[in-house]
Every structure is written in structure tokens, then in C-alpha cells.
Amino acid sequence: MKKTSFFGLIIIIVIFSIIFIPKIFDRILNNKTVSSSRTFDIEKTLAYIKIDDEAKKVPDFLLLNQDSLYISNEDYLGKVFLAEFFFSKCPTICPIMNRNMKLLHDIFKDKEFGIASFTIDPEYDTPSVLKSYSESITNNSINWNFLTGEKAEIFNIANNGFNIFAGINSNAPGGFEHQGYFALIDKSGYIRSRNDKFGNPIVYYLGIENELAEKQGVEMLEEDIALLLNEK
């Protein structure tokens, strides 16, 4: 009985070798291995941010940029663009956000790509102040608008239009508090994002470093901007 069981095991091993080992080698040689983690690279699509089952668009705006030119959301149609909320005197997260934004600007500056940076301190951040600020970061790039206007309008764009919090807080560094998020908008004006590991949209990308994250927001954006630029 033991001898019969031994020969049966040998036969199973031989059959496995004949059928499966060549297939394994073929997958390796032809780079057909499958990742064990279901990463974004498999998805190849970005989610729409939906409210009441409707895809959310970037809010309408008409504001002055650093060159005292009026810029609206319609100026970005046909482009993939990023939006952020900052202020020039911010001593904390804004310099980090705009350093990371500059990385993305430099990668995509020759593409159909743009950036809209809304100041949440418009009383100080006049066009002339934003002109100096922009030149210190981007050497006055035509792809990057630093926008100012009425305080109530900008807070409405942030809190209600994008749902990215911005507010006045005398106890916060610089007198304002805001979330360090970047919003990604497609060529048709829709806010887009990748999904998290649970299949839910992340909605916004963190513009500062997160030590606990497997992949930083800027790294994800580099992939996702390229994806939207190629989207028909």
C-alpha cells in the first residue's frame, strides 16, 4: 500500500510539471506576472465625485490673477488642472504645498495643463503681491494663475464650491486655517480622483507629505494627471 501511494504521488508531480511549469516560465519570460496587490495601475480610470448622483463640476469663478487679468473657470476648459487654497504669508503648509505644486508644474508645463491657486487672504494678497509671490515660485508661468477677489466669494468657492475648508482663525499661524488639499479637474471641468483600497473616491489629494502613506499625493497626481491628459 505504501509503495502504491508513493508511485501515485510521483505520477501527480510529473503531471503537474508537464502542465503547469511551462506556463509559469512563459509568464515570467513574457512579463505576464500578476501583481498580488490590486493597485491603481490595473484600474486605468478615475472616479467622478458625485453628489446626489450627479458628477460634481468645478464651481464658477471670475477672479483677478497676478497680472490683473480676469480668469474664470471657463479659461481652464480643455485643460487638466489643479486647484488649491493658500495665502502668501502662510508660515506652515503653503510653502510645502507650492513646492510640491511646482514639481507637478514642471512635469506638465508643456502639456494642456494648468493650476489655479486661490488666496484666502485677498485683502493682503493683491495682484501685485501675488505677482511677486508667483515670480518667486514659477518665474511667472502662464500655466499657473494666482487668484484674488472678494473674501466672501473666495470662501464660498472653497467651502461650498470645492468643499475644501478655509476660514479665519486668529489663533492659527498667519491668522487663517485651511486644508492642504489639491483638487484634480478634467478637461470638461469635472472633479476627478482615484479610488482608495475600498473602492471609494479619495476626492482630494494631500498637497503635503504624509509619513504614513504608501504613496504621496504628488506621486499619485503625477500618474493621474497623465491619465486625464490622455483621456478622450
Rosetta blueprint (number, residue, H / E / L):
1 M L
2 K H
3 K H
4 T H
5 S H
6 F H
7 F H
8 G H
9 L H
10 I H
11 I H
12 I H
13 I H
14 V H
15 I H
16 F H
17 S H
18 I H
19 I H
20 F L
21 I H
22 P H
23 K H
24 I H
25 F H
26 D H
27 R H
28 I H
29 L H
30 N L
31 N L
32 K L
33 T L
34 V L
35 S L
36 S L
37 S L
38 R L
39 T L
40 F H
41 D H
42 I H
43 E H
44 K L
45 T L
46 L L
47 A E
48 Y E
49 I L
50 K E
51 I E
52 D L
53 D L
54 E E
55 A E
56 K L
57 K E
58 V L
59 P L
60 D L
61 F L
62 L E
63 L E
64 L E
65 N L
66 Q L
67 D L
68 S L
69 L L
70 Y E
71 I E
72 S E
73 N H
74 E H
75 D H
76 Y H
77 L L
78 G L
79 K L
80 V E
81 F E
82 L E
83 A E
84 E E
85 F E
86 F E
87 F L
88 S L
89 K L
90 C L
91 P L
92 T L
93 I H
94 C H
95 P H
96 I H
97 M H
98 N H
99 R H
100 N H
101 M H
102 K H
103 L H
104 L H
105 H H
106 D H
107 I H
108 F H
109 K L
110 D L
111 K L
112 E L
113 F E
114 G E
115 I E
116 A E
117 S E
118 F E
119 T E
120 I L
121 D L
122 P L
123 E L
124 Y L
125 D L
126 T L
127 P H
128 S H
129 V H
130 L H
131 K H
132 S H
133 Y H
134 S H
135 E H
136 S H
137 I H
138 T H
139 N L
140 N L
141 S L
142 I L
143 N L
144 W E
145 N E
146 F E
147 L E
148 T E
149 G L
150 E L
151 K H
152 A H
153 E H
154 I H
155 F H
156 N H
157 I H
158 A H
159 N H
160 N H
161 G H
162 F H
163 N L
164 I L
165 F L
166 A E
167 G E
168 I E
169 N L
170 S L
171 N L
172 A L
173 P H
174 G H
175 G H
176 F E
177 E E
178 H E
179 Q L
180 G L
181 Y E
182 F E
183 A E
184 L E
185 I E
186 D L
187 K L
188 S L
189 G L
190 Y E
191 I E
192 R E
193 S E
194 R L
195 N E
196 D L
197 K L
198 F L
199 G L
200 N L
201 P E
202 I L
203 V L
204 Y L
205 Y E
206 L E
207 G L
208 I L
209 E L
210 N L
211 E L
212 L L
213 A L
214 E L
215 K L
216 Q L
217 G H
218 V H
219 E H
220 M H
221 L H
222 E H
223 E H
224 D H
225 I H
226 A H
227 L H
228 L H
229 L H
230 N L
231 E L
232 K L
